[in-house]
Amino acid sequence: MISAALAMVPHNYLAAMKTIGLIGGLTWHSTIDYYRHLNQLVQQRLGGQHSARLLLHSVDFEEIRQRTFANDWAAIAAHMTTAGRQLEQAGAHCLLLGANTMHHVADEVQAHIGIPLLHIADATAKAIAAQGLQTVALLGTRYTMQLPFYHQRLAAHGIQAMVPSANDQQLVHDAIYNEMASGIFADATRQQYNGIILKLQQQGAQGVIMGCTEIPLLLRPDELSLPLFDTARLHAEAAVQFALG
């Protein structure tokens, strides 16, 4: 039986669903979240048992990690561009880089592919602006917190990003690579993150960008008084909006 929600969707609308291309494995733990978000969001929009039209290119994270630590962004850009082209050739209509840090090379990747790369910071900034917030804490790898690519993208939407102290940045960064990338989400680490967020709240942060796609697997919104912005889910929402119109 066709559901009431699906019955309201014209047949040609369903036929026009675009295919989402996702570069995953950055890490695979958060890629699982992306896959779940994309399919849940499509089903919520279309009803029935609909799911996302999706192509996944999953990379070897260890290779990317080593190049990141070596600041070999040219090699990373080339790797992401190759993956993006393969997804485009396979039929993807848009591209997601499934990690905040990898958006350091997003503009270069976009310049070498013929489909739109949906930027994770744009999706996040729109959600923050929709809540009327202007100053938010940004937690992520040191590259996301320190390099200008994320801050500039947020600033273009009128959002100012605050980052933790140097010592707290190191703690946040190390936990991402030494624990979360290996699927370890420890209670002690969550409490440390909560303490860092409290400090930033006291300094004026109105919300928190979980600027690493593993952080939503660690933090619990009910333990914090600030709104948390789940970048993986917001990125997936932007992709589904693109795919369904």
MITIMI-214183 format. One line per field, with one value per atom (N, C-alpha, C): x, y, z negated; atom name. Coordinates in nm, 2 decimals. Atoms other than C-alpha are relative to their C-alpha. Layout:
east	c(X; ...)
north	c(Y; ...)
up	c(Z; ...)
atom	c(CA; ...)
***
This chain:
east	c(0.08; 0.00; 0.09; -0.08; 0.13; -0.03; 0.02; 0.18; -0.06; 0.06; -0.01; 0.11; -0.11; 0.32; 0.05; -0.05; 0.44; -0.10; 0.10; 0.11; 0.00; 0.00; 0.16; 0.12; -0.12; 0.49; -0.02; 0.02; 0.46; 0.11; -0.09; 0.62; 0.12; -0.12; 0.85; 0.09; -0.08; 0.97; 0.09; -0.08; 1.09; 0.10; -0.09; 1.24; 0.12; -0.10; 1.44; 0.09; -0.09; 1.61; 0.14; -0.14; 1.98; 0.08; -0.09; 2.26; 0.11; -0.09; 2.48; 0.14; -0.13; 2.86; 0.06; -0.06; 3.03; 0.14; -0.13; 3.40; 0.01; 0.00; 3.41; 0.13; -0.12; 3.65; 0.08; -0.08; 3.75; -0.05; -0.02; 3.69; -0.12; 0.12; 3.46; -0.10; 0.10; 3.30; -0.10; 0.09; 3.15; -0.07; 0.07; 3.08; -0.12; 0.12; 2.84; -0.12; 0.10; 2.66; -0.05; 0.04; 2.66; -0.10; 0.09; 2.50; -0.14; 0.12; 2.24; -0.08; 0.07; 2.16; -0.06; 0.04; 2.13; -0.13; 0.11; 1.89; -0.12; 0.11; 1.68; -0.07; 0.05; 1.64; -0.08; 0.07; 1.53; -0.13; 0.12; 1.28; -0.10; 0.09; 1.14; -0.06; 0.06; 1.09; -0.09; 0.08; 0.95; -0.10; 0.09; 0.79; 0.03; -0.02; 0.75; 0.13; -0.13; 1.07; 0.11; -0.10; 1.26; 0.13; -0.13; 1.63; 0.08; -0.08; 1.91; 0.06; -0.09; 2.07; 0.14; -0.12; 2.42; 0.12; -0.12; 2.77; 0.11; -0.10; 3.05; 0.14; -0.14; 3.42; 0.07; -0.06; 3.59; 0.15; -0.15; 3.96; 0.06; -0.08; 4.23; 0.04; -0.02; 4.23; 0.15; -0.13; 4.58; 0.09; -0.07; 4.72; -0.03; 0.04; 4.53; 0.05; -0.05; 4.63; 0.15; -0.14; 5.00; 0.03; -0.03; 4.98; -0.05; 0.05; 4.78; 0.11; -0.10; 5.04; 0.13; -0.12; 5.31; -0.03; 0.04; 5.11; 0.01; -0.01; 5.11; -0.14; 0.14; 4.79; -0.01; 0.01; 4.88; -0.03; 0.03; 4.88; -0.14; 0.13; 4.56; -0.10; 0.09; 4.39; 0.00; 0.00; 4.50; -0.08; 0.08; 4.36; -0.15; 0.14; 4.03; -0.06; 0.04; 4.01; -0.02; 0.01; 4.07; -0.13; 0.12; 3.80; -0.13; 0.12; 3.56; -0.03; 0.02; 3.62; -0.06; 0.05; 3.55; -0.15; 0.14; 3.22; -0.08; 0.07; 3.13; -0.02; 0.00; 3.21; -0.10; 0.09; 3.00; -0.14; 0.13; 2.70; -0.05; 0.03; 2.71; -0.03; 0.03; 2.54; 0.05; -0.06; 2.70; 0.10; -0.11; 3.00; 0.00; -0.02; 3.04; 0.14; -0.12; 3.38; -0.04; 0.06; 3.29; 0.09; -0.08; 3.52; 0.02; -0.02; 3.56; 0.14; -0.14; 3.94; 0.03; -0.03; 3.94; -0.05; 0.04; 3.76; 0.10; -0.11; 4.09; 0.04; -0.03; 4.13; -0.13; 0.13; 3.76; 0.00; 0.00; 3.81; 0.08; -0.09; 4.09; -0.07; 0.07; 3.88; -0.12; 0.11; 3.58; 0.05; -0.05; 3.80; 0.03; -0.04; 3.87; -0.11; 0.11; 3.53; -0.11; 0.11; 3.21; -0.13; 0.12; 2.96; 0.02; -0.02; 2.90; 0.05; -0.05; 3.09; -0.07; 0.08; 2.86; 0.08; -0.10; 3.07; -0.06; 0.05; 3.02; -0.01; 0.01; 3.09; -0.12; 0.12; 2.82; -0.13; 0.12; 2.56; -0.01; 0.00; 2.67; -0.04; 0.02; 2.67; -0.15; 0.15; 2.31; -0.08; 0.07; 2.19; 0.02; -0.03; 2.36; -0.07; 0.07; 2.22; -0.15; 0.14; 1.88; -0.05; 0.03; 1.89; 0.04; -0.03; 2.00; 0.13; -0.13; 2.35; 0.11; -0.11; 2.66; 0.14; -0.13; 2.94; -0.01; 0.01; 3.00; 0.14; -0.12; 3.27; 0.02; -0.03; 3.45; 0.10; -0.08; 3.59; 0.03; -0.04; 3.78; 0.15; -0.14; 4.13; 0.07; -0.07; 4.40; -0.01; 0.00; 4.38; -0.13; 0.13; 4.01; -0.01; 0.01; 4.05; 0.10; -0.11; 4.37; 0.01; -0.01; 4.37; -0.12; 0.11; 4.16; -0.12; 0.10; 3.95; -0.14; 0.13; 3.67; -0.05; 0.04; 3.67; -0.05; 0.04; 3.65; -0.13; 0.13; 3.36; -0.11; 0.10; 3.17; -0.02; 0.00; 3.26; -0.08; 0.08; 3.10; -0.15; 0.15; 2.77; -0.02; 0.02; 2.83; 0.01; -0.02; 2.94; 0.14; -0.14; 3.24; 0.02; -0.03; 3.41; 0.11; -0.10; 3.59; 0.06; -0.07; 3.85; 0.05; -0.05; 3.98; 0.15; -0.14; 4.31; 0.10; -0.10; 4.63; 0.00; -0.01; 4.64; -0.13; 0.13; 4.27; -0.01; 0.00; 4.31; 0.08; -0.08; 4.58; -0.07; 0.08; 4.35; -0.10; 0.11; 4.07; 0.06; -0.06; 4.30; 0.05; -0.05; 4.47; -0.10; 0.11; 4.15; -0.06; 0.06; 4.02; 0.09; -0.09; 4.33; 0.04; -0.05; 4.43; -0.11; 0.11; 4.09; -0.12; 0.12; 3.79; 0.02; -0.03; 3.96; 0.01; -0.01; 4.00; -0.13; 0.13; 3.64; -0.01; 0.00; 3.72; -0.07; 0.08; 3.46; -0.01; -0.01; 3.56; -0.08; 0.07; 3.36; 0.09; -0.10; 3.67; 0.02; -0.03; 3.73; -0.13; 0.12; 3.36; 0.00; 0.00; 3.39; 0.10; -0.10; 3.71; -0.06; 0.06; 3.53; -0.11; 0.10; 3.24; 0.06; -0.06; 3.47; 0.06; -0.05; 3.63; -0.11; 0.11; 3.29; -0.05; 0.05; 3.19; 0.09; -0.09; 3.50; -0.04; 0.03; 3.41; -0.14; 0.13; 3.05; 0.02; -0.03; 3.18; 0.07; -0.07; 3.38; -0.09; 0.10; 3.07; -0.05; 0.05; 3.01; -0.15; 0.14; 2.64; -0.04; 0.03; 2.66; 0.14; -0.12; 2.91; 0.00; -0.02; 3.02; 0.08; -0.07; 3.11; 0.08; -0.07; 3.37; 0.09; -0.06; 3.49; -0.11; 0.12; 3.24; 0.00; 0.00; 3.34; -0.05; 0.04; 3.26; -0.15; 0.14; 2.88; -0.02; 0.01; 2.95; 0.05; -0.06; 3.12; -0.09; 0.07; 2.91; -0.14; 0.14; 2.57; -0.07; 0.07; 2.34; -0.06; 0.07; 2.16; 0.09; -0.09; 2.48; 0.05; -0.05; 2.53; -0.12; 0.11; 2.33; 0.01; -0.01; 2.45; -0.05; 0.03; 2.31; 0.12; -0.11; 2.53; -0.03; 0.02; 2.57; 0.08; -0.06; 2.63; 0.03; -0.04; 2.82; -0.03; 0.03; 2.78; -0.15; 0.14; 2.40; -0.04; 0.03; 2.38; 0.05; -0.05; 2.60; -0.09; 0.09; 2.37; -0.13; 0.12; 2.07; 0.01; -0.02; 2.22; 0.00; -0.01; 2.29; -0.14; 0.14; 1.93; -0.08; 0.07; 1.80; 0.03; -0.05; 2.01; -0.06; 0.04; 1.91; -0.15; 0.14; 1.54; -0.06; 0.05; 1.50; -0.09)
north	c(-0.12; 0.00; 0.12; -0.12; 0.34; 0.09; -0.08; 0.56; 0.14; -0.13; 0.89; 0.10; -0.09; 1.08; -0.02; 0.03; 0.90; 0.03; -0.02; 0.94; 0.15; -0.14; 1.32; 0.04; -0.03; 1.30; -0.05; 0.03; 1.31; -0.11; 0.11; 1.01; 0.06; -0.06; 1.23; 0.06; -0.05; 1.38; -0.11; 0.11; 1.04; -0.04; 0.04; 0.96; 0.10; -0.10; 1.28; 0.01; 0.00; 1.20; -0.01; 0.00; 1.28; -0.10; 0.09; 1.05; 0.08; -0.06; 1.16; -0.07; 0.06; 1.09; 0.04; -0.02; 1.05; -0.06; 0.05; 1.02; -0.03; 0.05; 0.82; -0.06; 0.07; 0.63; 0.10; -0.11; 0.96; 0.05; 0.15; 0.77; -0.08; 0.08; 0.48; 0.00; -0.01; 0.53; 0.11; -0.11; 0.86; -0.03; 0.03; 0.73; -0.09; 0.07; 0.49; 0.09; -0.10; 0.79; 0.07; -0.06; 0.96; -0.09; 0.09; 0.66; -0.01; 0.01; 0.63; 0.13; -0.13; 1.01; 0.01; -0.02; 1.02; -0.09; 0.09; 0.72; 0.04; -0.04; 0.83; 0.13; -0.13; 1.18; -0.02; 0.03; 1.05; -0.07; 0.07; 0.82; 0.09; -0.10; 1.10; 0.09; -0.08; 1.31; -0.07; 0.07; 1.05; -0.11; 0.10; 0.80; -0.14; 0.14; 0.43; -0.06; 0.06; 0.24; 0.06; -0.06; 0.49; 0.02; -0.02; 0.53; 0.09; -0.09; 0.75; -0.07; 0.05; 0.70; 0.06; -0.04; 0.70; -0.08; 0.07; 0.62; 0.03; -0.02; 0.57; -0.04; 0.03; 0.59; 0.01; 0.00; 0.48; -0.01; -0.01; 0.57; -0.08; 0.06; 0.41; 0.12; -0.12; 0.66; 0.01; -0.01; 0.56; 0.08; -0.07; 0.69; 0.15; -0.14; 1.01; 0.06; -0.05; 1.05; 0.03; -0.03; 1.02; 0.12; -0.12; 1.28; 0.13; -0.12; 1.51; 0.04; -0.03; 1.49; 0.06; -0.05; 1.56; 0.13; -0.13; 1.87; -0.02; 0.02; 1.71; 0.02; -0.02; 1.88; -0.01; 0.02; 1.86; -0.14; 0.15; 1.48; -0.03; 0.02; 1.49; 0.05; -0.06; 1.72; -0.09; 0.09; 1.49; -0.12; 0.12; 1.19; 0.02; -0.03; 1.36; 0.03; -0.03; 1.49; -0.13; 0.13; 1.14; -0.07; 0.06; 1.00; 0.07; -0.08; 1.28; -0.02; 0.02; 1.23; -0.14; 0.13; 0.86; -0.01; -0.01; 0.93; 0.07; -0.07; 1.18; -0.09; 0.09; 0.93; -0.11; 0.11; 0.67; 0.04; -0.04; 0.89; 0.09; -0.09; 1.11; 0.14; -0.13; 1.45; 0.11; -0.09; 1.61; -0.08; 0.06; 1.54; 0.05; -0.03; 1.52; -0.05; 0.04; 1.51; -0.03; 0.04; 1.32; 0.02; -0.04; 1.50; 0.15; -0.15; 1.86; 0.04; -0.03; 1.86; 0.00; 0.01; 1.75; 0.12; -0.12; 2.07; 0.11; -0.09; 2.24; 0.00; 0.02; 2.11; 0.01; 0.01; 2.15; 0.09; -0.09; 2.45; -0.06; 0.06; 2.27; -0.12; 0.11; 1.96; 0.05; -0.05; 2.16; 0.05; -0.05; 2.32; -0.10; 0.11; 1.98; -0.10; 0.09; 1.82; 0.08; -0.07; 1.91; -0.01; 0.00; 1.85; 0.08; -0.09; 2.07; -0.08; 0.05; 2.00; 0.07; -0.07; 2.07; 0.02; -0.03; 2.24; -0.02; 0.03; 2.12; 0.12; -0.12; 2.46; 0.09; -0.07; 2.62; -0.05; 0.06; 2.37; 0.03; -0.02; 2.42; 0.15; -0.14; 2.80; 0.04; -0.03; 2.81; -0.05; 0.05; 2.60; 0.09; -0.09; 2.83; 0.13; -0.12; 3.14; -0.01; 0.02; 2.99; 0.01; -0.01; 2.98; 0.14; -0.14; 3.35; 0.01; 0.00; 3.27; 0.07; -0.07; 3.47; -0.04; 0.04; 3.33; -0.14; 0.14; 2.96; -0.05; 0.07; 2.73; -0.10; 0.10; 2.52; -0.10; 0.11; 2.19; -0.09; 0.09; 1.96; -0.03; 0.02; 1.87; 0.13; -0.13; 2.13; 0.07; -0.06; 2.18; 0.08; -0.07; 2.27; 0.12; -0.11; 2.49; 0.11; -0.10; 2.67; 0.06; -0.04; 2.69; 0.09; -0.09; 2.97; -0.05; 0.04; 2.76; -0.01; 0.02; 2.69; 0.13; -0.13; 3.03; 0.09; -0.10; 3.22; -0.04; 0.04; 3.01; 0.04; -0.04; 3.07; 0.15; -0.14; 3.44; 0.05; -0.04; 3.47; -0.01; 0.01; 3.38; 0.08; -0.08; 3.62; -0.07; 0.08; 3.36; 0.01; 0.00; 3.40; -0.13; 0.12; 3.09; 0.02; 0.00; 3.06; -0.14; 0.13; 2.79; 0.00; 0.02; 2.65; 0.06; -0.03; 2.74; -0.10; 0.09; 2.59; -0.14; 0.14; 2.31; -0.08; 0.07; 2.23; -0.04; 0.04; 2.23; -0.13; 0.12; 1.97; -0.12; 0.11; 1.76; -0.05; 0.03; 1.78; -0.07; 0.06; 1.70; -0.14; 0.13; 1.41; -0.11; 0.09; 1.25; -0.05; 0.04; 1.26; -0.11; 0.09; 1.09; -0.13; 0.11; 0.86; -0.09; 0.08; 0.75; -0.02; 0.01; 0.83; -0.06; 0.06; 0.74; -0.15; 0.15; 0.39; -0.05; 0.05; 0.37; 0.01; -0.01; 0.46; 0.13; -0.12; 0.70; -0.01; 0.02; 0.72; 0.10; -0.09; 0.86; 0.11; -0.10; 1.04; 0.11; -0.10; 1.21; 0.09; -0.08; 1.32; 0.10; -0.10; 1.48; 0.11; -0.10; 1.66; 0.10; -0.09; 1.79; 0.09; -0.08; 1.90; 0.12; -0.11; 2.10; 0.11; -0.10; 2.27; 0.08; -0.08; 2.36; 0.10; -0.09; 2.51; 0.12; -0.11; 2.73; 0.09; -0.08; 2.85; 0.07; -0.06; 2.91; 0.12; -0.11; 3.13; 0.12; -0.10; 3.32; 0.06; -0.06; 3.39; -0.09; 0.09; 3.09; -0.03; 0.02; 3.05; -0.14; 0.13; 2.71; -0.07; 0.07; 2.44; -0.07; 0.07; 2.32; -0.13; 0.13; 1.95; -0.02; -0.02; 2.02; -0.12; 0.13; 1.66; -0.09; 0.08; 1.41; -0.12; 0.10; 1.17; 0.05; -0.05; 1.41; -0.02; 0.03; 1.36; -0.14; 0.14; 0.99; 0.00; -0.01; 1.12; 0.08; -0.10; 1.41; -0.04; 0.03; 1.38; 0.14; -0.13; 1.69; 0.03; -0.02; 1.63; 0.04; -0.03; 1.69; 0.15; -0.13; 2.04; 0.10; -0.10; 2.36; 0.08; -0.07; 2.49; -0.09; 0.08; 2.38; -0.06; 0.06; 2.13; -0.01; 0.01; 2.14; -0.12; 0.13; 1.79; 0.02; -0.04; 1.87; -0.12; 0.11; 1.52; 0.00; 0.00; 1.53; 0.13; -0.12; 1.89; -0.01; 0.02; 1.80; -0.10; 0.10; 1.50; 0.07; -0.07; 1.73; 0.09; -0.08; 1.96; -0.09; 0.09; 1.66; -0.05; 0.05; 1.53; 0.12; -0.11; 1.88; 0.02; -0.01; 1.89; -0.12; 0.12; 1.54; 0.00; 0.00; 1.59; 0.14; -0.13; 1.96; 0.07)
up	c(0.00; 0.00; 0.00; -0.01; 0.09; -0.12; 0.11; -0.21; 0.04; -0.03; -0.24; 0.04; -0.03; -0.23; 0.14; -0.13; 0.08; 0.11; -0.10; 0.25; 0.05; -0.03; 0.24; 0.09; -0.08; 0.43; 0.14; -0.14; 0.81; 0.04; -0.05; 0.99; 0.06; -0.06; 1.19; -0.10; 0.11; 0.86; -0.05; 0.05; 0.74; 0.10; -0.11; 1.08; 0.01; -0.01; 1.05; -0.12; 0.12; 0.72; 0.05; -0.04; 0.77; -0.09; 0.07; 0.67; -0.07; 0.09; 0.38; 0.01; 0.01; 0.40; -0.13; 0.13; 0.06; 0.00; 0.03; -0.01; -0.14; 0.14; -0.33; -0.04; 0.06; -0.55; -0.07; 0.05; -0.71; -0.14; 0.00; -0.94; 0.03; -0.04; -0.87; -0.11; 0.11; -1.21; 0.03; -0.03; -1.11; 0.14; -0.13; -0.75; -0.02; 0.03; -0.91; -0.04; 0.04; -1.06; 0.13; -0.12; -0.72; 0.08; -0.07; -0.56; -0.06; 0.07; -0.83; 0.02; -0.01; -0.82; 0.14; -0.13; -0.44; 0.03; -0.03; -0.42; -0.09; 0.08; -0.72; 0.05; -0.05; -0.58; 0.13; -0.12; -0.24; -0.04; 0.04; -0.40; -0.07; 0.06; -0.61; 0.10; -0.11; -0.30; 0.09; -0.11; -0.07; -0.06; 0.06; -0.31; 0.05; -0.05; -0.24; -0.05; 0.03; -0.23; 0.09; -0.09; -0.02; -0.07; 0.05; -0.07; 0.10; -0.08; 0.07; 0.12; -0.11; 0.41; -0.03; 0.06; 0.29; 0.06; -0.04; 0.42; -0.10; 0.11; 0.16; 0.05; -0.02; 0.22; -0.14; 0.13; -0.10; 0.01; -0.01; -0.14; -0.12; 0.11; -0.36; -0.09; 0.08; -0.65; -0.05; 0.05; -0.77; 0.10; -0.10; -0.44; -0.01; 0.01; -0.47; -0.13; 0.13; -0.84; 0.01; -0.01; -0.76; 0.09; -0.09; -0.48; -0.07; 0.08; -0.71; -0.10; 0.10; -0.98; 0.06; -0.07; -0.72; 0.07; -0.07; -0.60; 0.15; -0.15; -0.25; 0.06; -0.04; -0.15; 0.16; -0.14; 0.22; 0.04; -0.03; 0.21; -0.05; 0.04; 0.01; 0.10; -0.10; 0.26; 0.13; -0.11; 0.54; -0.02; 0.04; 0.36; 0.00; 0.01; 0.29; 0.14; -0.14; 0.65; 0.08; -0.07; 0.79; -0.04; 0.05; 0.57; 0.04; -0.05; 0.66; 0.14; -0.14; 1.03; 0.02; -0.01; 0.99; -0.03; 0.03; 0.82; 0.10; -0.10; 1.08; 0.12; -0.12; 1.36; -0.02; 0.03; 1.18; -0.01; -0.01; 1.19; -0.12; 0.11; 0.87; 0.06; -0.04; 0.91; -0.10; 0.10; 0.60; -0.08; 0.07; 0.38; -0.15; 0.14; 0.00; -0.04; 0.07; -0.17; -0.14; 0.13; -0.48; -0.12; 0.12; -0.72; 0.01; 0.00; -0.83; 0.04; -0.03; -0.81; 0.15; -0.14; -0.45; 0.08; -0.08; -0.35; 0.01; -0.03; -0.37; 0.15; -0.14; -0.01; 0.08; -0.08; 0.09; 0.12; -0.12; 0.32; 0.11; -0.11; 0.51; 0.06; -0.05; 0.54; 0.09; -0.08; 0.66; 0.14; -0.13; 0.93; 0.10; -0.09; 1.08; 0.03; -0.03; 1.09; 0.05; -0.07; 1.28; -0.08; 0.08; 1.00; -0.13; 0.11; 0.70; -0.13; 0.13; 0.38; -0.11; 0.10; 0.09; -0.13; 0.11; -0.18; -0.14; 0.13; -0.53; -0.09; 0.08; -0.68; 0.04; -0.04; -0.47; -0.06; 0.06; -0.59; -0.15; 0.15; -0.95; -0.03; 0.02; -0.92; 0.02; -0.03; -0.78; -0.12; 0.12; -1.08; -0.12; 0.11; -1.32; 0.02; -0.03; -1.16; -0.02; 0.02; -1.16; -0.14; 0.14; -1.54; -0.05; 0.04; -1.55; -0.08; 0.08; -1.69; 0.09; -0.07; -1.60; -0.04; 0.06; -1.82; -0.05; 0.04; -1.85; -0.03; 0.02; -1.98; 0.11; -0.10; -1.72; -0.05; 0.04; -1.82; 0.12; -0.11; -1.58; -0.01; -0.01; -1.47; -0.01; 0.01; -1.52; 0.14; -0.13; -1.14; 0.02; -0.01; -1.16; -0.09; 0.09; -1.46; 0.03; -0.02; -1.35; 0.14; -0.14; -0.97; 0.03; -0.02; -0.82; 0.08; -0.09; -0.58; -0.06; 0.07; -0.83; -0.05; 0.05; -1.00; 0.11; -0.11; -0.67; 0.05; -0.06; -0.55; -0.10; 0.10; -0.87; 0.00; 0.00; -0.86; 0.11; -0.11; -0.52; -0.03; 0.04; -0.69; -0.12; 0.12; -0.97; -0.13; 0.12; -1.22; -0.05; 0.06; -1.45; -0.08; 0.07; -1.57; -0.11; 0.11; -1.91; -0.01; 0.02; -1.97; -0.15; 0.13; -2.30; -0.01; 0.02; -2.46; 0.07; -0.06; -2.32; -0.06; 0.07; -2.58; 0.03; -0.03; -2.53; 0.14; -0.14; -2.16; 0.02; -0.01; -2.20; -0.05; 0.05; -2.41; 0.10; -0.10; -2.16; 0.12; -0.12; -1.87; -0.03; 0.03; -2.04; -0.02; 0.02; -2.14; 0.13; -0.13; -1.78; 0.06; -0.07; -1.64; -0.07; 0.07; -1.92; -0.06; 0.06; -2.04; 0.10; -0.08; -1.82; 0.14; -0.13; -1.49; -0.01; 0.02; -1.64; -0.06; 0.05; -1.76; -0.15; 0.14; -2.12; -0.04; 0.04; -2.28; -0.15; 0.15; -2.65; -0.08; 0.09; -2.93; -0.05; 0.05; -3.06; 0.10; -0.10; -2.73; 0.02; -0.01; -2.71; -0.11; 0.11; -3.05; 0.02; -0.03; -2.94; 0.11; -0.10; -2.63; -0.06; 0.06; -2.84; -0.08; 0.07; -3.06; 0.09; -0.10; -2.76; 0.05; -0.05; -2.63; -0.10; 0.11; -2.97; 0.00; -0.01; -2.95; 0.11; -0.12; -2.60; -0.02; 0.02; -2.71; -0.09; 0.09; -2.99; 0.07; -0.08; -2.73; 0.10; -0.10; -2.52; 0.11; -0.11; -2.30; -0.03; 0.00; -2.22; 0.05; -0.05; -2.07; 0.03; -0.02; -1.98; 0.14; -0.13; -1.63; -0.03; 0.01; -1.65; 0.13; -0.13; -1.38; 0.03; -0.04; -1.36; 0.00; -0.01; -1.24; -0.09; 0.11; -1.52; -0.13; 0.13; -1.80; -0.03; 0.04; -1.77; -0.06; 0.06; -1.86; -0.15; 0.13; -2.18; -0.10; 0.09; -2.32; -0.02; 0.03; -2.48; -0.02; 0.01; -2.42; -0.14; 0.13; -2.75; -0.12; 0.10; -2.94; 0.01; -0.03; -2.80; 0.02; -0.01; -2.81; 0.13; -0.13; -2.47; 0.11; -0.12; -2.13; 0.07; -0.07; -1.96; 0.15; -0.14; -1.58; 0.06; -0.06; -1.43; 0.14; -0.14; -1.12; 0.10; -0.09; -0.97; 0.04; -0.03; -1.00; 0.08; -0.08; -0.87; 0.14; -0.13; -0.58; 0.08; -0.06; -0.51; 0.04; -0.03; -0.53; 0.13; -0.12; -0.26; 0.12; -0.11; -0.04; 0.04; -0.03; -0.07; 0.06; -0.06; 0.00; 0.15; -0.14; 0.32; 0.08; -0.08; 0.42; 0.03; -0.02; 0.37; 0.04; -0.04; 0.44; -0.11)
atom	c(N; CA; C; N; CA; C; N; CA; C; N; CA; C; N; CA; C; N; CA; C; N; CA; C; N; CA; C; N; CA; C; N; CA; C; N; CA; C; N; CA; C; N; CA; C; N; CA; C; N; CA; C; N; CA; C; N; CA; C; N; CA; C; N; CA; C; N; CA; C; N; CA; C; N; CA; C; N; CA; C; N; CA; C; N; CA; C; N; CA; C; N; CA; C; N; CA; C; N; CA; C; N; CA; C; N; CA; C; N; CA; C; N; CA; C; N; CA; C; N; CA; C; N; CA; C; N; CA; C; N; CA; C; N; CA; C; N; CA; C; N; CA; C; N; CA; C; N; CA; C; N; CA; C; N; CA; C; N; CA; C; N; CA; C; N; CA; C; N; CA; C; N; CA; C; N; CA; C; N; CA; C; N; CA; C; N; CA; C; N; CA; C; N; CA; C; N; CA; C; N; CA; C; N; CA; C; N; CA; C; N; CA; C; N; CA; C; N; CA; C; N; CA; C; N; CA; C; N; CA; C; N; CA; C; N; CA; C; N; CA; C; N; CA; C; N; CA; C; N; CA; C; N; CA; C; N; CA; C; N; CA; C; N; CA; C; N; CA; C; N; CA; C; N; CA; C; N; CA; C; N; CA; C; N; CA; C; N; CA; C; N; CA; C; N; CA; C; N; CA; C; N; CA; C; N; CA; C; N; CA; C; N; CA; C; N; CA; C; N; CA; C; N; CA; C; N; CA; C; N; CA; C; N; CA; C; N; CA; C; N; CA; C; N; CA; C; N; CA; C; N; CA; C; N; CA; C; N; CA; C; N; CA; C; N; CA; C; N; CA; C; N; CA; C; N; CA; C; N; CA; C; N; CA; C; N; CA; C; N; CA; C; N; CA; C; N; CA; C; N; CA; C; N; CA; C; N; CA; C; N; CA; C; N; CA; C; N; CA; C; N; CA; C; N; CA; C; N; CA; C; N; CA; C; N; CA; C; N; CA; C; N; CA; C; N; CA; C; N; CA; C; N; CA; C; N; CA; C; N; CA; C; N; CA; C; N; CA; C; N; CA; C; N; CA; C; N; CA; C; N; CA; C; N; CA; C; N; CA; C; N; CA; C; N; CA; C; N; CA; C; N; CA; C; N; CA; C; N; CA; C; N; CA; C; N; CA; C; N; CA; C; N; CA; C; N; CA; C; N; CA; C; N; CA; C; N; CA; C; N; CA; C; N; CA; C; N; CA; C; N; CA; C; N; CA; C; N; CA; C; N; CA; C; N; CA; C; N; CA; C; N; CA; C; N; CA; C; N; CA; C; N; CA; C; N; CA; C; N; CA; C; N; CA; C; N; CA; C; N; CA; C; N; CA; C; N; CA; C; N; CA; C; N; CA; C; N; CA; C; N; CA; C; N; CA; C; N; CA; C; N; CA; C; N; CA; C; N; CA; C; N; CA; C; N; CA; C; N; CA; C; N; CA; C; N; CA; C; N; CA; C; N; CA; C; N; CA; C; N; CA; C; N; CA; C; N; CA; C; N; CA; C; N; CA; C; N; CA; C; N; CA; C; N; CA; C; N; CA; C; N; CA; C; N; CA; C; N; CA; C; N; CA; C; N; CA; C; N; CA; C; N; CA; C; N; CA; C; N; CA; C; N; CA; C; N; CA; C; N; CA; C; N; CA; C; N; CA; C; N; CA; C; N; CA; C; N; CA; C; N; CA; C; N; CA; C; N; CA; C; N; CA; C; N; CA; C; N; CA; C; N; CA; C; N; CA; C; N; CA; C; N; CA; C; N; CA; C; N; CA; C; N; CA; C; N; CA; C; N; CA; C; N; CA; C; N; CA; C; N; CA; C; N; CA; C; N; CA; C; N; CA; C; N; CA; C; N; CA; C; N; CA; C; N; CA; C; N; CA; C; N; CA; C; N; CA; C)
***
